[in-house]
Amino acid sequence: MTLKILIPGVSGLLGLNLAHVASERMTVVGTVYQHPIKNAQFETVPFDFFGRQEIEPLFETVRPDLVINCAAVANLDTSEKKPELARRLNTELPRQLAELTKQHDIPFVHISTDAVFDGKKGMYVESDVTNPINAYARTKLAGEEAVQAINADAIIARVNFYGWSLSGSRSLCEFWYNNLSAGKSLKGIRDLFYTPMMVGQLAETLLEMVDRNLSGIYHVSTDEALSKYEFGVRLAEEFGFDAGLIEAVSWKDLSLLATRSPNLTMDVTKLKRDLGHGVPSVSEGLQYLKKQRENGFAEMLQTLAG
């Protein structure tokens, strides 16, 4: 019997890449709202999570065997400007999905963020004390707590990722690629550190976690720490661009509304232990990214924009 996965937020960066990975092994149904998709290899369902549309009928129609929630207000500055919108998608929706997956005994993966920490320490483990410092992070942590309280069998994956998107301009790696390929000078933040994973590899890892019946909070990322500036330099080197076009600056010198956490690097010892193997390196992720570009994957995703 072919399994069916429901992906709320399938037009987002993770949702879209997850759908392509998952469609190789199961039936995919994804919800779309502001960013419709056309001619995809999977089914899409228009659904307005912002407008408090009832979710239970969606479950009755789709009858999923697995739910991976990729719907979120992920932009930090948007969350500061519209906290109620962020609370709806980042807190209330996960609570409702946790209730329904628990009720129907369906495996559930909720996507959270490294931003639940304040960034003062770095290399955080899952048991470290959280301390969100902006509206986005606070609503995402509240979503985590709701899922934990309702569905103890759920996987809560704290992530940071990059890859090709529907618009071609959603991800930090696309910012680097688009500007560097055009020979444009740009700024790279030298004092924000993280452990990003290539989104296709993240999708594969999430499905493996489900296959292994894991549950609870996991940090799902690469195990290499680097700054946003260093990531840009590494990408430039991988694609053969001029890394000298990138100027290292402080995030405090930029016009950003939301406060940033300086060091959101995550320790993935727990994940590697429970999977029984390591996680992809930054170099492996960038090689994967470049291969997708050469194979036309990035352009193909943009043709799906409805």
C-alpha positions in Angstrom: 0.0 0.0 0.0 1.3 3.4 -0.9 1.6 5.8 2.0 0.3 9.3 1.8 2.0 12.4 3.3 0.3 15.7 4.0 2.6 18.7 3.9 1.0 21.9 5.1 2.9 24.8 3.5 4.1 22.8 0.5 5.0 26.0 -1.6 7.6 27.1 1.0 11.3 26.3 0.6 11.3 23.2 2.8 7.8 22.1 1.8 8.5 22.1 -1.9 11.8 20.3 -1.6 10.4 17.8 0.8 7.5 17.1 -1.6 9.9 16.3 -4.4 12.0 13.9 -2.2 8.9 12.3 -0.7 7.1 11.8 -4.0 9.7 9.2 -5.0 8.4 6.9 -2.4 4.8 8.0 -1.4 1.8 10.0 -2.4 2.1 13.6 -1.6 -0.6 16.1 -0.9 0.4 19.7 0.0 -1.6 22.8 1.0 -1.1 26.1 -0.8 -2.5 29.5 -0.2 -0.6 32.7 -1.2 1.8 30.8 -3.5 -0.1 28.3 -5.7 1.7 25.6 -7.6 1.0 24.4 -11.2 2.0 21.2 -13.0 3.6 19.6 -10.0 4.2 15.9 -9.7 2.1 15.9 -6.5 -1.4 17.0 -5.5 -2.0 20.4 -4.0 -5.0 21.6 -2.0 -5.9 25.4 -1.5 -6.2 26.0 2.2 -6.2 29.2 4.2 -4.6 28.6 7.6 -4.6 32.3 8.2 -8.4 32.6 8.1 -9.1 29.9 10.7 -10.5 27.5 8.1 -11.4 24.2 9.8 -8.5 21.7 9.6 -10.4 18.5 10.5 -12.3 18.3 7.2 -8.9 18.5 5.4 -7.8 15.4 7.3 -11.0 13.6 6.5 -10.6 14.3 2.8 -6.8 13.6 2.5 -6.6 10.8 5.1 -2.8 11.1 5.5 -0.5 8.4 6.9 2.0 11.0 7.9 2.0 14.8 8.4 5.1 17.0 8.2 4.2 20.6 9.1 6.2 23.1 7.0 3.7 26.0 7.3 5.1 29.0 9.1 5.6 32.8 9.1 9.4 32.4 8.8 10.5 36.0 8.1 11.8 37.6 11.3 10.8 41.2 10.4 7.3 40.2 9.2 6.8 38.4 12.6 7.7 41.7 14.4 5.3 43.7 12.3 2.5 41.2 12.4 2.8 39.1 15.7 -0.8 37.9 15.6 -0.2 36.4 12.1 3.0 34.8 13.4 1.1 33.4 16.4 -1.6 31.9 14.2 0.8 29.9 11.9 3.7 29.3 14.3 1.7 28.5 17.5 -2.0 27.8 16.9 -1.6 25.7 13.7 1.0 23.3 15.3 -1.3 22.8 18.3 -4.2 21.9 16.0 -2.1 19.5 13.9 -0.8 17.9 17.1 -4.3 17.3 18.3 -5.5 15.8 15.0 -2.4 13.5 14.5 -2.8 12.3 18.1 -6.5 11.7 17.6 -5.9 9.8 14.3 -2.7 8.1 15.5 -0.7 9.5 12.6 3.1 10.2 12.8 3.7 13.9 13.0 6.8 16.0 12.3 6.8 19.6 13.4 9.4 21.9 12.0 10.9 24.3 14.5 13.9 26.5 14.5 17.4 27.1 16.0 16.1 30.6 16.9 14.4 29.4 20.1 17.8 30.0 21.7 19.3 33.5 22.5 22.6 32.8 20.7 24.8 33.6 23.6 26.4 30.2 23.9 26.3 28.2 20.6 26.5 24.5 19.9 23.2 24.0 21.7 22.0 20.6 22.7 18.3 19.7 22.9 18.2 20.0 26.7 19.6 23.5 26.8 17.4 26.3 28.2 15.6 28.2 25.5 15.4 32.0 25.4 13.8 33.4 22.3 14.6 37.1 21.7 12.2 38.1 18.9 8.5 37.6 17.9 9.3 34.8 15.4 11.3 32.8 17.9 8.7 33.3 20.7 5.9 32.0 18.5 7.9 29.1 17.3 8.8 28.1 20.8 5.2 28.3 21.9 4.4 26.0 18.9 7.0 23.5 20.2 5.6 23.5 23.6 2.0 23.0 22.3 3.1 20.0 20.3 5.0 18.5 23.1 2.1 18.8 25.5 -0.4 17.3 23.2 1.5 14.7 21.1 4.5 13.1 22.9 5.1 10.8 19.9 5.7 13.7 17.5 9.1 14.7 16.2 10.1 18.4 16.8 12.9 19.2 14.4 14.9 22.4 15.1 16.4 23.3 11.7 18.2 25.9 9.6 18.4 25.2 5.9 19.1 26.5 2.4 18.3 25.5 -1.1 16.4 26.4 -4.3 12.9 27.8 -3.9 9.7 28.5 -5.9 10.5 32.2 -6.3 14.2 31.8 -6.9 14.9 34.4 -4.1 13.7 32.9 -0.9 16.9 31.3 0.5 20.2 32.9 1.6 22.0 30.7 -0.9 19.9 32.2 -3.7 20.8 35.6 -2.6 24.5 34.7 -2.9 24.1 32.9 -6.2 21.9 35.5 -7.9 24.3 38.4 -7.0 27.6 36.6 -7.4 26.7 35.1 -10.7 25.9 38.6 -11.9 29.2 40.0 -10.6 27.6 42.2 -8.0 29.2 43.3 -4.8 27.3 42.4 -1.6 27.6 42.3 2.2 28.0 39.1 4.3 27.3 39.1 8.0 30.4 38.1 9.9 29.0 38.0 13.4 26.0 35.6 13.0 26.9 31.9 13.3 24.8 28.9 12.4 24.9 25.2 11.2 22.8 25.2 8.0 21.8 22.0 6.2 21.0 21.7 2.5 17.2 21.4 2.2 17.2 18.3 0.1 19.4 16.5 2.6 17.2 17.8 5.4 14.1 16.3 3.7 15.8 13.0 3.4 16.9 13.1 7.0 13.3 13.9 8.2 11.9 11.0 6.4 14.6 8.7 7.8 13.7 9.9 11.3 10.1 8.9 10.7 11.2 5.5 9.3 13.1 5.0 12.5 10.1 5.9 14.7 11.9 8.7 16.5 10.1 11.1 18.7 10.8 14.2 20.7 13.1 17.2 20.1 16.0 16.9 17.7 18.5 19.3 16.3 18.7 18.6 12.6 21.5 20.4 10.9 25.1 20.0 9.7 27.6 19.8 12.5 29.9 22.5 11.0 29.6 26.0 12.4 30.2 29.0 10.2 29.1 32.7 9.8 26.7 33.9 7.2 29.8 35.6 5.5 31.8 32.4 5.6 28.9 30.5 4.0 28.8 33.0 1.2 32.5 32.6 0.6 32.2 28.8 0.6 29.3 29.0 -1.9 31.4 31.3 -4.2 34.3 28.9 -4.1 32.0 25.9 -4.9 30.4 27.7 -7.9 33.6 29.4 -9.1 32.5 32.9 -8.4 34.7 35.8 -7.1 34.5 35.6 -3.3 36.2 39.0 -3.2 32.9 40.5 -4.1 31.6 39.8 -0.6 32.3 42.4 2.1 32.2 41.2 5.7 30.0 43.4 7.9 28.2 43.3 11.3 24.4 42.6 11.3 24.2 45.7 13.6 25.2 47.8 10.6 22.2 46.7 8.6 18.7 48.0 8.7 17.0 45.0 10.4 13.9 45.3 12.5 14.1 42.1 14.6 17.0 41.5 17.0 19.3 38.7 15.8 20.9 35.9 17.9 24.7 35.9 17.4 25.4 32.1 17.7 22.6 29.7 16.8 24.9 26.7 16.1 23.4 23.4 17.1 25.0 20.2 18.4 23.6 17.1 16.5 25.2 14.4 18.7 21.7 13.0 19.6 20.6 12.9 15.9 23.8 11.1 14.8 23.4 8.6 17.7 19.8 7.7 16.9 20.3 7.6 13.1 23.5 5.5 13.5 25.5 7.7 11.1 26.8 11.2 10.5 25.2 14.2 8.9 26.1 15.9 5.6 29.0 18.3 5.7 28.8 21.9 4.4 30.9 20.9 1.4 28.6 18.0 0.6 25.6 20.3 0.9 27.1 22.8 -1.5 28.0 20.1 -3.9 24.4 18.8 -3.8 23.2 22.4 -4.4 25.5 22.9 -7.4 24.5 19.5 -8.9 20.8 20.5 -8.7 21.6 23.8 -10.5 23.5 22.0 -13.2 20.7 19.5 -13.6 18.1 22.3 -14.1 16.3 21.6 -10.8 16.3 25.2 -9.7 14.8 26.4 -12.9 12.2 23.6 -12.8 11.0 24.7 -9.4 10.4 28.2 -10.7 8.3 26.9 -13.5 5.8 25.5 -10.9 4.9 29.0 -9.7 1.2 29.5 -10.3 
